[in-house]
Amino acid sequence: MNSKMLLAMLVMFTTGIAASAANARNWQQGTLTETEQSKVKEGSTKNSNTDGTAKNRGNKTDYSQNTTTTTTDNYETYQTYTIQGHDKTYVAREHLLFPWSKPANVAVGAPVKFAVEKSKLYLMDEDGKEHKATVAKVSLNAAH
């Protein structure tokens, strides 16, 4: 079996597992009541650069150095979703890992399809893409 065929089989197998996991979720209907993007400072990175020079003064050498230090703040981007389900309202945060990562394509006030498994909330956006967020808060809806 050549490597291209093996790679194709691996991709089909992985896609099949992901699709079956998505289909096995206990999907619910809810309403997206709020969404917000935030940038959270997660620390900083410090870089130092030292330049040294030596000058020959005949019978002695003069040494000098100059150190420049720069500090860069590190920010992580999160998208927060508030979804009102039948019995409970969920607040969940999706960590957007890369600068090109996009949050779920959803509209506030629109119905959404979601599933909750332990501390994770899965949100199906309008493009059919599944987004995974961490549940930050759960509250019971008021009785009608």
Secondary structure, DSSP 8 states (H G I E B T S, - for coil): --HHHHHHHHHHHHHHHHHHHHHHS--EEEEEEEEEEEEEEEEEEEEEEEEEEEEE-SSSEEEEEEEEEEEEEEEEEEEEEEEE-SSEEEEEEEEE-STT-------TTSEEEEEEETTEEEEE-TTS-EEEEEEEEEEE----
